[in-house]
Each structure stands twice: as structure tokens, then as C-alpha cells.
Amino acid sequence: MPVTVIGRGVSALKKFIEECTEAGGSPTFVAKYGVQEFTDRVIARCYGASDKVPGGFIVDLPADVVEKIAKRSIDAKWLLEELK
């Protein structure tokens, strides 16, 4: 499955959450696709506003951030507070 890289690092993760929320969407992230678990990236999706904020991979993330995303709910508004 080809997925576009839409950003790099924690700053891109924060920016995606803010842009998706401002567009009226719900930012979600997954750290796994099928049986493949990611350690340095997530797939970002903006439900409800994907026409305004396209999704894709956010890469070059610290392993601990990816692990938190994998263990928590896919709704990522909590993540923005934690990354401040």
C-alpha cells in the first residue's frame, strides 16, 4: 500500500492535529498496518475533513511517541496536550 509522506518529526504531528481540528475534523493515528507495526512512523488521518487535510505517513518520530499512539485510543487530541 503506497502512502504519501506528509511530514517529519513531532512538529509535523502537532501541526497535523491542529490543522485537522481547525478544519472540523477528528485527527487519528495508527502505528500499525495489517501485521506490520511501525516504530518510527504513524499513518495520520483526518476524519470528517480529509478533503481539506489529506492524510499519510508522518515519519521520523521517536519510538516512545509511536508506542504511546499504539497503546492509546486512535483519537489523538490527547496527544497534542502531551507533546506541549
Backbone hydrogen bonds in HBPLUS format (Angstrom, degrees):
<---DONOR---> <-ACCEPTOR-->    atom                        ^
c    i                          cat <-CA-CA->   ^        H-A-AA   ^      H-
h    n   atom  resd res      DA  || num        DHA   H-A  angle D-A-AA Bond
n    s   type  num  typ     dist DA aas  dist angle  dist       angle   num
A0057-PHE N   A0004-THR O   2.74 MM  53  5.97 148.8  1.83 145.3 153.9     1
A0006-ILE N   A0057-PHE O   2.76 MM  51  5.75 161.3  1.79 155.5 160.8     2
A0059-VAL N   A0007-GLY O   3.01 MM  52  6.44 155.0  2.08 153.3 147.8     3
A0009-GLY N   A0059-VAL O   2.75 MM  50  6.14 166.2  1.77 167.1 168.3     4
A0012-ALA N   A0009-GLY O   3.15 MM   3  5.54 128.2  2.43 104.6 116.4     5
A0013-LEU N   A0009-GLY O   3.29 MM   4  6.69 147.2  2.40 141.8 151.1     6
A0013-LEU N   A0010-VAL O   3.07 MM   3  4.97 118.0  2.47  93.0 108.7     7
A0014-LYS N   A0010-VAL O   2.97 MM   4  6.31 162.1  2.00 158.1 161.2     8
A0015-LYS N   A0011-SER O   2.97 MM   4  6.14 162.2  2.01 144.6 150.0     9
A0016-PHE N   A0012-ALA O   2.94 MM   4  6.07 155.5  2.00 143.5 149.6    10
A0017-ILE N   A0013-LEU O   3.11 MM   4  6.39 163.6  2.13 150.9 154.6    11
A0018-GLU N   A0014-LYS O   2.99 MM   4  6.27 168.1  2.01 157.2 160.1    12
A0019-GLU N   A0015-LYS O   2.88 MM   4  6.02 168.9  1.89 154.3 157.6    13
A0020-CYS N   A0016-PHE O   2.91 MM   4  5.95 165.8  1.93 153.1 157.4    14
A0021-THR N   A0017-ILE O   3.00 MM   4  6.07 165.5  2.02 149.3 153.8    15
A0022-GLU N   A0018-GLU O   2.92 MM   4  6.04 163.6  1.94 150.6 155.5    16
A0023-ALA N   A0019-GLU O   3.02 MM   4  6.12 137.8  2.20 138.9 149.7    17
A0023-ALA N   A0020-CYS O   3.19 MM   3  5.11 127.1  2.48  92.6 106.3    18
A0025-GLY N   A0020-CYS O   2.84 MM   5  5.12 154.1  1.91 159.9 151.2    19
A0024-GLY N   A0021-THR O   2.99 MM   3  5.16 158.3  2.04 107.1 113.4    20
A0026-SER N   A0047-TYR O   2.79 MM  21  5.08 149.5  1.88 141.2 151.7    21
A0047-TYR N   A0026-SER O   3.11 MM  21  5.08 141.4  2.27 145.3 134.0    22
A0076-ALA N   A0027-PRO O   3.07 MM  49  5.83 177.7  2.07 154.2 154.9    23
A0028-THR N   A0045-ARG O   2.82 MM  17  5.23 163.1  1.84 160.6 162.5    24
A0045-ARG N   A0028-THR O   2.85 MM  17  5.23 156.4  1.91 157.7 158.1    25
A0029-PHE N   A0074-ILE O   3.24 MM  45  5.45 144.7  2.37 135.3 143.9    26
A0030-VAL N   A0043-ILE O   3.02 MM  13  5.28 146.8  2.13 138.6 149.1    27
A0043-ILE N   A0030-VAL O   2.88 MM  13  5.28 165.1  1.90 154.6 158.7    28
A0038-PHE N   A0031-ALA O   2.85 MM   7  5.33 169.9  1.86 143.6 146.7    29
A0033-TYR N   A0036-GLN O   2.82 MM   3  5.30 160.6  1.86 155.0 160.4    30
A0036-GLN N   A0033-TYR O   3.02 MM   3  5.30 145.2  2.14 138.1 132.9    31
A0061-LEU N   A0040-ASP O   2.96 MM  21  4.85 177.8  1.96 129.7 130.2    32
A0042-VAL N   A0058-ILE O   3.09 MM  16  5.57 148.9  2.19 143.1 152.4    33
A0058-ILE N   A0042-VAL O   2.98 MM  16  5.57 154.5  2.05 155.1 161.9    34
A0044-ALA N   A0056-GLY O   2.74 MM  12  5.32 177.4  1.74 156.4 155.4    35
A0056-GLY N   A0044-ALA O   3.04 MM  12  5.32 143.6  2.18 133.8 144.3    36
A0049-ALA N   A0046-CYS O   3.32 MM   3  5.73 163.6  2.35 122.9 126.7    37
A0052-LYS N   A0049-ALA O   2.91 MM   3  5.38 146.2  2.03 111.4 121.3    38
A0053-VAL N   A0049-ALA O   2.87 MM   4  6.08 155.4  1.93 154.5 162.8    39
A0065-VAL N   A0062-PRO O   3.07 MM   3  5.48 128.4  2.35 107.7 120.3    40
A0066-VAL N   A0062-PRO O   3.24 MM   4  6.64 162.1  2.27 155.5 160.3    41
A0067-GLU N   A0063-ALA O   2.91 MM   4  6.09 155.3  1.97 148.3 155.6    42
A0068-LYS N   A0064-ASP O   3.03 MM   4  6.21 153.4  2.10 140.4 146.7    43
A0069-ILE N   A0065-VAL O   3.04 MM   4  6.32 159.4  2.08 149.5 154.9    44
A0070-ALA N   A0066-VAL O   2.94 MM   4  6.19 153.2  2.01 146.3 154.0    45
A0071-LYS N   A0067-GLU O   3.06 MM   4  6.30 142.5  2.21 144.1 153.3    46
A0072-ARG N   A0068-LYS O   3.00 MM   4  6.07 137.5  2.18 147.5 158.0    47
A0079-LEU N   A0076-ALA O   2.96 MM   3  5.18 134.9  2.17 103.9 116.3    48
A0082-GLU N   A0078-TRP O   3.20 MM   4  6.48 156.6  2.26 146.4 153.2    49
A0083-LEU N   A0079-LEU O   2.93 MM   4  6.12 143.2  2.07 151.6 160.8    50
A0084-LYS N   A0081-GLU O   3.42 MM   3  5.52 159.4  2.47 102.0 107.8    51
